[in-house]
């Protein structure tokens, strides 16, 4: 079972991340706005699916036979041009929900950003001290080796 899980992860990464990543690179490089928007929709859908899988995977992994094949088939449905499943999921499920809750999400994101910004300000001096301590220790070791 461990080998099957590993091979499924490899297949999902290749199909769901590597291929779309390269296609996104090409869309950006060629300044193809239509393809850029399409891949942005894909990445948005994939990010939500990845988040939901944190909760769904533990519940279904042992209960559904051939769960790994189900996951691979779903990723193929999302990414393959023949199905363009990400478009369906985006327009039917994701876009309406995001539009309905956009103000609440924006408010929560702003609060998180401000809290993170405040923490970063507090961490700045601590990180600088750690860096300086590490640099001083490294210089002392180098000096001892040189003499």
N, C-alpha and C positions, 0 to 999 in steps of 0.2 A: 504494500500500500504506500510506503514511503516513496518508492521509485515512481509510482503513478502520480503522486502528489507533486513530486519534483518536476517530472516531465510536463505535467499540466501547467505548472507555474512558468516553465520555460516557454511553452507554447503561447500562453496568455501574454507574457512579456513581449515575445517577438511579434505577435499579431496585434496586441492591444497598445503597446508602447513604442517599440522600435520602428515598425512600419509607419504609424501615424506621426511619430517624431520626425522621421525623415521627410515625409510628405509635407509636414508643417514647415520644415526648413526650406524645402523647394518653393512652397507658396510665398514665404517671406522673401527669399532670395529673388524671386521673379516679380515681386510686388503684385501678386495676383490677389486682389482684394476679395474676390468671390471665394476663392479657395481658402484664404486666410479666415474669412468668416465661417466657412464650413468647418474648418479644423478647430476653430475656437468653440463652436457648438459641440464638436466631438469631445474636446478636452473637458468642457463643462459637464457634459453627461457622464463622462468617465470618472470625473472627480466625485460626483454624487454617488455613482454606482460603487466606487471604492469605499466611500464613507459608509454607505448602507451595508456593504458586505462585512464590515466589522461586526455588525449585529446579526446579519442573516446567516453568514457562514457557520458560526458555531451551532446554530439551530438546525441547519439543513444538511451539513456535511455528512453526517452518519445516517441520516434518515432517507436520503434520496439515492437510489442506486445510480452508479455512474455519475456522481455529482461533478467530478472533474470534467467529464464530457459536456455536461450541461453548461458549466462555466465557459468552456472553450467555445461552444456553440453560441452562447450569448455574446461573447466578445466578437466573434465572427459576424454575427447579426449586426452588431453596432458598427463595425469598421468597414466591412466589405462594400465596395461601390454598388454591387448588385442589389443589396438590401437597404443600404444607407439607414440602418436602424437608428443611429444616433439622431437623425433628422426627425424621425417619428417620435422618439422618446423626448427630444427637446421640445418639439412643437405641441405635442399632445399632453405631456406630463409636466416637464420642467418649466417651460416659459410661463404657462398660466399660474403655476404655484409661486414662481419668483415674482411675477408682476403683482400678485395678490398680496404678498408679504414683503414687498420691496422696502417700504418705509421702516418696518420693524427690523429687517435685516440690516439696513443702512445704519440705523440707530445703534444696534448691537455692535456692528463692525466699527463704528466711530468710537464707541466706549472702549472696546478692546484695543484699538489702535492707540488711543490716548493713554490707557493703562500701560501698554507696552512701551510707549514712548517715555513715560515717567520711569519705568523700571530701567530702561536703557540709560537714562540720565544718571540714575543711581549706580548702575553697573560700570559706567564709563571710568570713574576714578579707580574702582577696584580692579578693573581689567588693566588699567595703566600701571597700577602698583605691581600686579602679578607679572606683567611684561618686564618691568624694570628689575624686579627681583630675579627673574629668570635670566635676564641679560647679564646682570651683575654676577650671578653664580657661574654662568658660562664663561664670562671674561676671567674670573678667578681661576677656573679649571684650565683654561687655555694658558694663562700666565704661569701656572704651576708647571704645566707640561713644557713650556718654553724654557724654563729655567732649570 
